[in-house]
Amino acid sequence: MKFSIVTVSYNSEKYIEETILSVITQRGDFDIEYILVDGKSKDSTCDIIQKYVDKHNKGELDIFCNSLDIKFICEKDDGMYDALSKGLSIVTGDIVAYINSDDFYLPNAFKAIAAEMKKHGEKAQWINAKNTWYNKDGIIENSMLPLVPSRKRILKGIHGTSLPSIQQESTFWTKALQDKMDMKKFAEYKLAGDFFMWHEFAKHANLHICNSNVSGFRHHETNKSHDLSGYMNEFYDIVGGKPRKNIFDLWHIFMYKFYVKYTSDNMIRRHNEYVRIFRHIGCKLSEKLGKKSH
């Protein structure tokens, strides 16, 4: 099994070394392909990246997996998702993800994701794990296990508006699923590229929830700030307008707020397991009905 990880950067000297190390020091029975794409940074970001590329080429890096391949692209881009598409377009691994240049993976993250994908197979074409937020000093501010999102609510745009967005740094997917996405269109987005990707994935597969902590989102004053109006314009363009909520959507929103306020991770884990069971029953019923109709 091979992991392909992409990091895009621009003037990211403060945190990128920690990001790089969090990828290349992952331990386990898998291969790692790490692709770094920089937009011609004006600080020391490229020097930091090149240091690890050179060490790797000279065989001076300690490797804790089966093999490690590092690729570095340094050229002007037309925004974050244009840069990201350059990396995602050349991945060769079975499992793909991207990590921002100020976020990081936790030890044994890839091992946890690999085990989850092996265990659940086609039911885990894309995975979101426990979401953990850190401050600029590396102290945990919040950590929460996400509820299993409905494909329909992702496609309608309920997730990302009335329900939480899917955290990118704790999301992994198969290359086979990524190949179904329009990469050229993805590259054109300026703000809502993440949601476009989730929306494309949701057309083909349910999002699987992993109970493990695998990554950290670092909250700090220099996080990429979004033009909210511009983001929502792109978001609504993807879903075809403002989401219309039915009674089931409203109930789900109410239950989410209840869970966040009053429940523990154990209760959320139990809820997610019930959702998986009902999905399985639904699939089996659909198969039986399909056979009877032929």
C-alpha positions as CSV (number, residue, x, y, z in Angstrom):
1,M,0.0,0.0,0.0
2,K,1.3,3.4,-0.9
3,F,0.3,6.8,0.5
4,S,0.6,9.9,-1.7
5,I,0.6,13.1,0.3
6,V,0.7,16.6,-1.2
7,T,1.6,19.9,0.5
8,V,1.3,23.3,-1.1
9,S,3.2,26.2,0.3
10,Y,3.9,29.9,0.0
11,N,6.0,31.8,2.5
12,S,5.5,29.0,5.0
13,E,8.9,29.0,6.8
14,K,7.4,29.1,10.3
15,Y,5.7,25.7,10.3
16,I,6.6,23.8,7.2
17,E,9.5,21.8,8.7
18,E,7.2,20.3,11.3
19,T,4.7,19.5,8.5
20,I,7.4,17.7,6.5
21,L,8.7,15.7,9.4
22,S,5.2,14.6,10.3
23,V,4.9,13.0,6.9
24,I,8.3,11.5,6.4
25,T,8.6,10.0,9.9
26,Q,5.4,7.9,9.6
27,R,6.0,4.3,10.6
28,G,4.5,1.3,9.1
29,D,4.3,-1.4,6.4
30,F,3.6,1.0,3.5
31,D,5.3,3.3,1.0
32,I,5.2,7.1,1.1
33,E,5.2,9.4,-1.9
34,Y,5.5,13.1,-0.7
35,I,4.9,15.9,-3.2
36,L,5.6,19.4,-2.2
37,V,4.5,22.3,-4.4
38,D,5.7,25.8,-3.7
39,G,4.6,29.0,-5.4
40,K,8.0,30.7,-5.5
41,S,8.1,31.7,-1.8
42,K,10.0,34.8,-0.9
43,D,11.1,33.6,2.5
44,S,13.2,30.5,3.4
45,T,10.4,27.9,2.6
46,C,12.1,26.6,-0.5
47,D,15.4,26.3,1.3
48,I,13.8,24.2,4.0
49,I,12.1,21.9,1.5
50,Q,15.3,21.6,-0.6
51,K,17.2,20.6,2.5
52,Y,15.0,17.5,2.9
53,V,15.0,16.8,-0.8
54,D,18.9,16.8,-0.8
55,K,19.1,14.7,2.3
56,H,16.7,12.2,0.8
57,N,18.7,12.1,-2.5
58,K,21.9,11.5,-0.5
59,G,20.3,8.7,1.6
60,E,20.8,10.7,4.8
61,L,17.1,10.5,5.9
62,D,16.0,7.9,8.4
63,I,13.1,6.0,6.9
64,F,10.5,4.2,9.0
65,C,8.3,2.8,6.2
66,N,9.0,0.5,3.3
67,S,10.1,3.4,1.0
68,L,10.0,7.1,0.7
69,D,9.9,9.2,-2.5
70,I,10.0,13.1,-2.3
71,K,9.2,15.3,-5.2
72,F,9.5,19.1,-5.2
73,I,7.8,21.5,-7.6
74,C,8.7,25.2,-7.3
75,E,6.9,27.5,-9.8
76,K,4.4,30.3,-9.9
77,D,0.8,29.2,-9.6
78,D,-2.7,30.7,-10.0
79,G,-3.8,30.1,-6.5
80,M,-3.9,27.3,-3.9
81,Y,-6.0,24.9,-5.8
82,D,-4.1,25.4,-9.0
83,A,-0.9,24.5,-7.1
84,L,-2.6,21.6,-5.4
85,S,-3.9,20.2,-8.7
86,K,-0.3,20.0,-9.9
87,G,0.6,17.7,-7.0
88,L,-2.6,15.6,-7.1
89,S,-2.4,15.1,-10.8
90,I,0.9,13.2,-10.5
91,V,0.2,11.0,-7.4
92,T,0.8,7.3,-7.9
93,G,-0.3,5.9,-4.5
94,D,-3.3,3.9,-3.4
95,I,-4.3,6.4,-0.7
96,V,-4.2,10.2,-1.2
97,A,-4.4,13.2,1.0
98,Y,-3.1,16.7,1.3
99,I,-1.8,18.5,4.3
100,N,-1.4,22.2,4.6
101,S,2.0,23.7,5.3
102,D,1.1,24.7,8.8
103,D,-0.8,21.5,9.8
104,F,0.7,18.2,10.7
105,Y,0.0,14.4,11.0
106,L,0.2,12.7,14.3
107,P,2.5,9.6,14.9
108,N,1.0,6.4,13.4
109,A,-1.6,8.3,11.4
110,F,-1.0,6.4,8.2
111,K,-1.0,3.1,10.1
112,A,-4.5,3.9,11.4
113,I,-5.8,4.9,8.0
114,A,-4.3,1.9,6.3
115,A,-5.8,-0.5,8.8
116,E,-9.2,1.2,8.4
117,M,-9.2,0.9,4.6
118,K,-8.0,-2.7,4.7
119,K,-10.8,-3.5,7.2
120,H,-13.7,-1.8,5.4
121,G,-12.5,-2.0,1.7
122,E,-15.0,-0.4,-0.7
123,K,-17.0,1.0,2.1
124,A,-14.1,3.3,3.0
125,Q,-13.2,5.0,-0.3
126,W,-12.7,8.2,1.7
127,I,-12.2,8.6,5.4
128,N,-12.5,11.4,7.9
129,A,-10.9,10.9,11.3
130,K,-11.2,12.7,14.6
131,N,-10.7,16.4,14.2
132,T,-8.2,18.1,16.5
133,W,-7.4,21.8,16.7
134,Y,-4.2,23.2,18.1
135,N,-3.1,26.8,18.8
136,K,0.1,28.3,17.6
137,D,2.0,26.9,20.6
138,G,1.0,23.4,19.8
139,I,-1.6,23.1,22.6
140,I,-4.9,21.3,21.9
141,E,-7.8,23.8,21.8
142,N,-10.5,21.3,20.9
143,S,-10.9,17.7,19.7
144,M,-14.1,16.1,18.4
145,L,-15.2,12.9,16.6
146,P,-17.3,13.9,13.6
147,L,-20.8,12.5,13.1
148,V,-21.2,10.4,9.9
149,P,-22.3,12.8,7.2
150,S,-25.0,11.9,4.8
151,R,-24.0,11.9,1.1
152,K,-27.3,13.7,0.3
153,R,-26.6,16.5,2.8
154,I,-23.1,16.9,1.4
155,L,-24.5,17.1,-2.2
156,K,-27.2,19.6,-1.1
157,G,-24.7,21.8,0.7
158,I,-26.1,21.2,4.2
159,H,-22.6,20.2,5.3
160,G,-20.6,23.4,5.1
161,T,-23.5,25.7,6.0
162,S,-25.9,24.4,8.7
163,L,-23.7,21.4,9.5
164,P,-19.9,21.5,9.9
165,S,-17.5,21.4,7.0
166,I,-15.4,18.3,6.5
167,Q,-12.0,18.8,7.9
168,Q,-9.4,18.4,5.2
169,E,-6.3,17.6,7.3
170,S,-7.9,14.5,8.7
171,T,-9.4,13.3,5.3
172,F,-7.9,10.6,3.1
173,W,-9.2,9.0,-0.1
174,T,-8.4,6.4,-2.7
175,K,-6.8,7.4,-5.9
176,A,-9.5,5.5,-7.7
177,L,-12.1,7.9,-6.2
178,Q,-9.9,10.9,-7.0
179,D,-9.7,9.9,-10.6
180,K,-13.5,10.4,-10.9
181,M,-13.0,14.1,-10.0
182,D,-12.7,16.8,-12.7
183,M,-9.1,18.0,-11.8
184,K,-9.2,20.8,-14.4
185,K,-12.3,22.3,-12.8
186,F,-10.9,21.8,-9.3
187,A,-7.8,23.9,-10.2
188,E,-10.0,26.8,-11.2
189,Y,-11.4,27.3,-7.7
190,K,-9.9,30.1,-5.5
191,L,-11.7,29.4,-2.2
192,A,-14.1,26.5,-2.2
193,G,-11.9,23.8,-3.8
194,D,-12.1,21.5,-0.7
195,F,-15.8,21.5,-0.9
196,F,-15.8,20.8,-4.6
197,M,-13.7,17.8,-3.9
198,W,-16.0,16.5,-1.2
199,H,-19.0,17.1,-3.4
200,E,-17.4,15.1,-6.2
201,F,-16.5,12.3,-3.9
202,A,-20.0,12.2,-2.4
203,K,-21.4,11.5,-5.8
204,H,-19.8,8.1,-5.7
205,A,-19.2,7.0,-2.1
206,N,-20.2,7.5,1.6
207,L,-17.7,9.2,3.8
208,H,-16.4,6.7,6.4
209,I,-15.5,7.9,9.9
210,C,-12.4,6.6,11.7
211,N,-12.2,6.9,15.5
212,S,-8.5,7.7,15.6
213,N,-6.7,11.0,16.0
214,V,-4.5,11.3,12.9
215,S,-3.8,15.0,12.4
216,G,-3.7,18.5,13.8
217,F,-5.2,21.7,12.4
218,R,-3.1,24.6,13.7
219,H,-5.1,27.8,14.4
220,H,-3.0,30.9,14.3
221,E,-3.1,34.5,13.2
222,T,-1.6,33.9,9.8
223,N,-4.0,31.2,8.7
224,K,-5.2,31.8,5.1
225,S,-8.2,34.2,5.5
226,H,-11.1,33.6,3.2
227,D,-13.3,36.2,1.6
228,L,-16.6,34.7,3.0
229,S,-18.7,36.2,0.3
230,G,-16.5,34.9,-2.4
231,Y,-16.3,31.5,-0.8
232,M,-20.1,31.2,-0.5
233,N,-20.5,32.3,-4.2
234,E,-18.3,29.4,-5.2
235,F,-20.0,27.0,-2.7
236,Y,-23.5,27.8,-4.0
237,D,-22.3,27.5,-7.6
238,I,-21.2,23.9,-6.8
239,V,-24.5,22.9,-5.1
240,G,-26.7,24.9,-7.5
241,G,-28.0,27.5,-5.1
242,K,-28.8,27.9,-1.5
243,P,-29.6,24.6,0.2
244,R,-33.3,23.8,0.7
245,K,-33.8,22.0,4.0
246,N,-36.5,19.3,4.4
247,I,-37.8,18.1,7.8
248,F,-35.1,15.4,7.9
249,D,-32.4,17.9,7.4
250,L,-33.7,20.1,10.2
251,W,-33.9,17.1,12.5
252,H,-30.3,16.2,11.7
253,I,-29.2,19.7,12.4
254,F,-31.0,19.7,15.7
255,M,-29.5,16.3,16.6
256,Y,-26.0,17.6,15.7
257,K,-26.3,20.6,18.0
258,F,-27.6,18.3,20.8
259,Y,-24.6,15.9,20.3
260,V,-22.1,18.7,20.4
261,K,-23.5,20.2,23.5
262,Y,-24.4,17.2,25.6
263,T,-22.6,14.1,24.5
264,S,-19.2,12.4,24.6
265,D,-17.1,10.9,21.9
266,N,-18.4,7.4,23.0
267,M,-22.0,8.4,22.3
268,I,-21.0,9.9,18.9
269,R,-19.1,6.7,18.1
270,R,-22.2,4.6,19.0
271,H,-24.3,6.8,16.7
272,N,-21.9,6.4,13.9
273,E,-21.9,2.7,14.3
274,Y,-25.8,2.7,14.0
275,V,-25.5,4.7,10.8
276,R,-23.1,2.1,9.4
277,I,-25.5,-0.7,10.3
278,F,-28.5,1.0,8.6
279,R,-26.4,1.8,5.5
280,H,-25.4,-1.9,5.3
281,I,-29.1,-3.0,5.7
282,G,-30.1,-0.5,3.1
283,C,-27.5,-1.8,0.6
284,K,-28.6,-5.4,1.1
285,L,-32.2,-4.5,0.6
286,S,-31.4,-2.6,-2.6
287,E,-29.4,-5.6,-3.9
288,K,-32.3,-8.0,-3.2
289,L,-34.9,-5.6,-4.8
290,G,-32.6,-5.2,-7.8
291,K,-32.4,-8.9,-8.3
292,K,-36.1,-9.4,-8.0
293,S,-36.7,-6.7,-10.7
294,H,-34.6,-8.6,-13.3
